[in-house]
Amino acid sequence: MCNKVHLLATGFGSGLLPVSPGTFGTVAAIPFYLCFVYAPDWTFWLFTLLTCLVGPYICGKAADDIGVHDHKSIVWDEFAGFFITMCFVPFTWMNVLAGFILFRFFDIIKPWPISWLDKHVHGGTGIMIDDIVAGIISAGILFYIQPFIN
């Protein structure tokens, strides 16, 4: 794991676990989210934007090196999707739990348009886009339900 791109793509190794790498990748994103709990909102939004902007390169390069498009060990996209999910709600442990569940649900089930994007967009952007959209959908739902769960 000397390659920095692979280290990032695998979520600092969380994607290398033999079972549920996407779920463990999302779990690994939580401590990074927690680093921004007491920071101004704009810093987390900027961090999330940067995660999304560098994602196609990181995921695409790792996929090319591995030789498999969207290999299960590539979980940088889960980091980005979870960060998007958490962008517009205040920190509470209930929001973290609900955001985690919502994001994993949409990332695993892949309802339309996520399924269409997953099948038709290729390369690093294709690896990222389904998780970005799953994060956007999850963020919208979490924004509206969070007053009722806290």
Buried (B, 14 or more C-beta within 10 A) or exposed (E): EEEEBBBBBBBBBBBBBEEEBBBBBBBBBBEBBEEBEEEEEEEBBEBBBEBBEBBBBBBBBBBEEBEEBBBBBBBBBBBBBBBBBBBEBEEEEEBBEBBBBBBBBBBEEBEEEBEEBBEEBEBBBBBBBBBBBBBBBBBEBBBEBBEEEE
